[in-house]
Amino acid sequence: MQFSHIIGQQQVIQQLQEMVNHNRLSHALLFIGKEGTGALPLALAFSNYVVTESEKNKPVATTVGLFGEEPPPSLGGGQGGRLAAQYIHPDIHYSYPVITKKSGDKPISTDFISEWREFIKLYPYGNVYDWLQFIGAENKQGNITSAECADIIRKLNLKSFESEYKILVLWMAEFLGREGNKLLKLIEEPPANTLFILVTENEDLVLPTIVSRCQTVRIPPIDAADVADALVQRSKLNEDQAGQIAAVSEGNYREALQLIQHAEEDWQALLREWLNAVLKTGPIAQVKWVDVISQQGREKQKQFLRYFTHLLEQSIRLRTMGEEYLPLTGGEKDFALRLNKLCDVSQQQAITLELDKAAYHIERNANAKMLFMALTIRLYHIIANHSVIEVG
């Protein structure tokens, strides 16, 4: 992984490069970024950059061996960057949540290193759920164990093989829990030229004693334009599809890739049918619609709610900024205008809040029929004081 493979995040990349180039590199960094923002790819690319830059200052071995053999490849020959790019550099270590394969096991990350290399090549923007399913966790809980912490301490106290630095990339630091206390002394007083790169989606779940020992690097959501460009270049979407998906994904590239699977879904037609059932055609149509949506999978249900939220946000922006400042596709623009006739801003905000609550409960396996019927009733009460306008 190199910085050129990262989607957007140019400001963060520049910040990281300047740390190295200006000798301001802390021994412990905490990358904080929500799912799909690229925190893990940035950490991987940064570890590659550190070893590549360090090799530039290391002389190339030229002495012929005792028996006349050629000297082995060294970092001065550019070998370090190539090894790092393949995730096999001997001085870059990886730690991540793992599962127990059988009772009594004390699993460590290196037990799953082959799967890890394959996973980050295929799904660098994946989340921990993707990873655990990739290794066949099913319903098992992933952890970074006490045995893993002991193995980290052992590896980082060894002498480096090739690079000037020994680097640990620890993904999902929130999975350390109390076991992270075992690493405090090592993080506070590391061996020379040891670099910790910890990655988390939720800073609040990382031990405060670890956070306080790290320099934080905050990873913002990816700009929608960068997400759209990546979808066009990497997934071969047309610009209209890419733009719509980028807007709905809200800077989460993993979510954008999930949405591609349903790029042909007619969310507008489904939403139009729902709103007409709520406001015009009545209870029988509402029950029929709830039956249809409840048969969809959780991911589709969440994406539908997210798309409705996106249209409501666009409606509010259209109302406040004007059409000339908010380019929308023809269908979305027409729908946003109709939503503005249907609801005022306070009602749109109230609906958005209800949609967010529903998405939260869907993630926690709420009964879909009960949830969407309750949501239908709430929508009716939010907008019932307006005259009925058919959503065309």
N, C-alpha and C positions, 0 to 999 in steps of 0.2 A: 504494500500500500504506500503510495506517494501522495504528496499534497495535490498533485495534478489530478488525482482520482476523486478528490473531495468535491462534493456538490456545494457550490457557494462558499460561504464562511471565509471570504478573503481577509476580512479584518482580523479574525482569530488566527488565521494562518500567518499573517504578517506579524502579529504579536508573538507567536511561538518562534518564528524564525529570528526575530530580534533578540529574544532571550538567549539564543545560542550565539548569534553573531556578535552581540555586544557583551558577552560573558555575564549575563544576568540570570543564568539558569539556576533555579532553586533545586535542592536535592529531592523535594517532594512536591508534586503537583496534583491537584484535584480537579479533574475535568467534570463540570456540572452541566448536563444537558438532558433535556427531556427526550423521550423515545423519538427516534427518527430524525434527530437534528444532526447526527454525525459525530457524536462524542467519541464513540469507539473508533471509527475510521480515522478521526483526527489523532487519537492517541497512538494508533498503529503507525500512521504516517509520520508522526513526530518522533517516535522511537527510531524509525528508519532514517529520518533526517539527522538525528543526533549521531548515530554511528557513521553515517555517510560523511558528515562534516568533520567528525573526529579523525577519520582516516586520511583526510586531506593533509593533516599536519603530521602524519606518521610516515617515516621514510619507508620506501619499498625495500624489502629484503633482497640483497644482490649477492650475498656470499654463497659460493658453491658449497654443497654439503661435503662431509668427510669422505664420502665414497663417490664424489663427482656428480651427485644428483642435483637437479634443479631445485632452487629454494621453493618451499610451499607458497601458495598464494597468500598474500597478506592484505590487510586493510588498505595499505598503500596502493595496491593494485586494483582497488574498487570492489573487492570480494564482499566486504561487509554489507554494502547496500543491496547487493544481489541476494545474499542470504537472508537479510531482513525482509526483503520483498516476498520471499517464499516462506517466511515465518519459521525459519530453521537456524537463525543466527544463534550461536551458542551462548551469547551474552545477553540476549533478550529473552526474558522469562514471562510466561503468561499465567494468570490466575483467574478463575471464573467459577461460578456455582456449578457443582456436580452432584450426582446422585449416588446412593448406595446400591450396588448391583445385587448384593445378597447380604443377608443378615450377618452382622459382625464385621463387615468391611469397614475400613477407614479410608474412604476414597480421597484422592488428591487430583489436582488438575492434570498432571502428566499422564494419568490413567486414560485420559480422553484427548490427548494431544492430537492424534490423527483426525478425530472428528472435529476438533477445534479448528485446525488448519483448513479443513474442507468447508466448514461453516462460514468462517470469515471471508473466504474467497467467494462463496456463493451468496451469502446474505450479510454483507458488512453493516447494513442498516437494520438488521433484525433485532428483536428485543429478547429478553430473557425467556419468555414463553416459547419463542421460536427455537431458541437454543435447546431448551429442555425437551421439547418435542423431537428435535433433531437427534438427540441421544437416547430417545425412547423412554423418557421419564414418565409419560402418561400422567398419572395423578400424583407422582412422587414430588416431594418438595426439594428444590435445589438448595445447596448450602456451600459456603466456604468454611471448611471445618478446622478444628484444632490441629488435625494432622496436616492440613494444607499450610497453616501458619508455620508449623515446625519445618515443613519442607521449604517454605520461602526463606526462613532464617538460614537454613543450611545452604541453599543455593547462593544466596547473596553474600555469604561469608567466604565463598570460594574465590580464588583468584580468577580474574577475567581471562578468557581464552584468546580473543582477537581484538576486541574493541578497547578503547580507552575507558568506556563506561560499562557497568553492569546495570541493566534496566529491568524493572518489573512493571509490566502492564497488568493492573488488577481491575478487572471489569465487574461492575455491579458491587461496589464497595459496601452498599447497604446490606448485602448478604453476609457480611462479616459478623454482625451482631457483637456480642460480648467477646467473642474469640479475637476480635481486633485488638484487644488489650495486649495480646501476646506480641504484637508487632510494634507497640509504642516505642520501646527502647531502640529497636532497629531503625525506625523512622526518625527518631530524635537524634540518634548518634550512629548514622550509617557508616559502613566502611567507605574508604575514599572512592570517589568517582562512582557512587551508586545513585541511581535515579529511580525514584518511585513515580509512576504515573497511575493514579487511581481514577477510576471513571464511575460516576454515579448519575442516576436519573433523579434522585431525591436526596438532597443534601441533609434534610432533617432526619433521615433514617441512618445516617453515618454517625459513628461515635464522635461527639464533640471534641474529645481529646485527639482524635485523628485529624479532624477538620482543622483544628487550631495549629497543627504542625505542618500544614500544607499551604502552598500558594494556590489560590483558586483561579481557575480559568473557566469563565462562564460561556457556554455555547448557546447562542440564541436560536430561535426557530429559523429555518432556511427561508430566504426570500422567495416569495411565490414565483417570481420571474426565473429564479435559478432552478426551482423544482420543475417548472414548465419546460425549460430548456433541456433539463436532464431527461424528462419523459419523452421529448421529441427525439433526442439524440440516442438514448439508450433503449427506449421501449418502442420507438418508431410510431408514436402517436401523432395524429395531425395536431396542428397548433390549437384549434378550438377545443378538442378533447383535453389536451394537455393543460390548457389554461383553466378549464373548468375544474379538473381534478386538482390542480395546484391550489386553486382558491379554496376548495373544500378541505384539503388536507392540512391547511394552516401550518405550513412549515415542517410537517412530519413526512419525510420521504418514505418511510415504511408504510404509512397510511396511504400515501399516494400510490404505491405499488399494489396495495390491497384493493384500492378503488379501481385500478385498471381491470381487475377481474370482472367488474360490473360496469365497465365504461358504457356498455350498450343498454344498461338498465334505463327505463324511462321513468326516472324518479318524478318528473313533473306530472306525468299522467297519473301516477299513484297518488301524489299529493293533491292534485286537482279532484280526484275521485273522493278522497278523504274529506276535504274541506266542503265539497258539495253535500256529502253525506251528513256532515256536522251541521251545516247551515240551511240545507234545503230539502233533501230527500228523506231525511228522518231515520228513526231507529232501525228499521229493517235493513236499509242500506248501510247503516253504521255497523251492525252485527256482521253483515256479509263482508264488509271491508276488513273488520278486525279478524275474521276467519282467514282472509287472504294473507294479511301481514304476519299473523301469528305462525303461519306455516313456513315463513322464511327463516333462515338461520340467523343466529345472533349477530353475525358480522353484517349481514344485509340490513337487518333492523337498525343497527347502530349507524350504518352509512346513510340510510334513508333519513333518520332523525338529524344527522349531521348536515345533510343536504338541505333540509328544511331550515335549519338554523342559519346556514349560509345564505339562503334566499332572504330570510328576515333581516340579516345584517346588511345585505346589499340594499334592501328596501329602505332601511333607515338611512344609509349613506346616500342613496338616491334622493331621499327627501331633503336631507340637510345640505348636500354638496351640489346637487343638480346633475342633470344627465351629461353635460359636457365634461365633467370631472370624473365620471365613473363609467368607463366603457364596459358594456356588457353584451353578451351574445343576444341575438334577437329574441329567442325564447325566454331567456332569463330576464331580460329587460321588461318584456311584457308582463311576466309573472310578478316581478318586483313592483311594477306600477299597480297591478291589481291588488297586491297585498297592502299597498299604501292606501287604497280606497277602502279596503276591508277593515283595517286596524289603524289606530294612532300609535305613536311611538311607545307610550306606556303599555299598551296592549301587546305590541310586538315584543317588548322586553319581557313581559310576563309570560308569553308563550315560549320565548327562548329559555327562560328559567325552567319551565315545565319540561321542555325537551331535554335539557341537560340532566334533570333529575331522572327522566325515563332512561336515558342512555346509561346513567350510573347504575340503575337497578337491573338493566339488561345484562351488564357485565357481571352482575352477581346472581345470574340465573333466575330472575323473577319470572313468574308465570306470564307469558307473552299476552295471552288473551285478556287476563285481568288487567295487566298494565295498560294495554292499548285501549281497552274500553274505558278505564278510568281517565286516561289521557284525553280521549274523545269528549268525555263529559266536561272535563276541565276547559278544553278549548271552547266548547259551546258557551260556558259561563263567562269566559274572558271576553268573547266578542259578541255575546247575545244582544247587547244593548245597541248594536248597529243594525241598520236595515240589511236584509239578506241580499247579497250581491253574488250571483253565480260566478265561480272562478272559471272563466271561459274555456 
